[in-house]
Amino acid sequence: MVSAHTDSVKKEAKAGFELSVYLAERQPLVEAALDRSIPVIYPEKIYESMRYSLLAGGKRLRPILCLASCELAGGTVEMALPTACALEMIHTMSLIHDDLPAMDNDDYRRGKLTNHKVYGEDIAILAGDGLLAYSFEHVAAETKGVPADRVLRVIALLGRAVGAAGLVGGQVVDLDSEGKSDISIETLSYIHTHKTGALLEACVVSGGILAGASSEELQKMSRYAQNIGLAFQIIDDILDITATAEQLGKTAGKDLQAQKATYPSIWGLEESSRQARQLVESAKAELACFGEKAQPLQALADFITNRKH
């Protein structure tokens, strides 16, 4: 009798998808791959600076989205791991540069001193440059078992996501908008679909490309990613108001201080939360056709809106 009950409990556990278990498996894989990706050689200072920020922890959401989307489309973790690492390198570059005095001027990131506070502004700029350049090299040199045309498509996608048509363009409009009280919701959405959303979209779509997803499947992944990207930013804006510096791992209330337009400043907290939830539901609906294989990406969408830091 006890045995039968134990078996049924095991079956239930198997039937349900546990995001915490999934993340506990995926995060160490990503951490180990990132650690291997950049050894310390001469000149040591630059490699140490790059590793300081790259290995500073964090949820590894972007690489895990890439791995999950590759598996969703029938690929393997091994196929996507170099691209997943490259995405984290690009993301880390953007954080190092974002924290500089010329940009957001932040002293803390993920609960640690920012790169320029430890290594100086000059080395921090170069560490970001080094990570960005190396991200493309890593995809090209380390991706195995994937047709070359797919790897080329991924490299082009990453270039677009990080350049003036993506992250850089969003950051420019963000800097231009600081201190202005008349920023429209359209401008705010432009900033975030480019500054945050473009890279998140590249994470999901690149995994699909590597696995050989059809154009229809890639469109669904793309819409899923656009929705979670915007939801992610709305929640970020809310947390900047409601969370403490300890919870965030960085300075709280920076948006208010910099007189930045945010979703809560335009919609209010309640409506912002409602919009984020609605975006997540729309994102999950895009992947319904994939059935159980979509569970990791759907659970990650919920995780984005429920996070506290």
Summary of the structure (lengths in Angstrom):
residues: 309
radius of gyration: 19.7
end to end distance: 44.3
largest distance: 69.0
contacts: 1049
relative contact order: 0.12
helix: 76%
strand: 1%
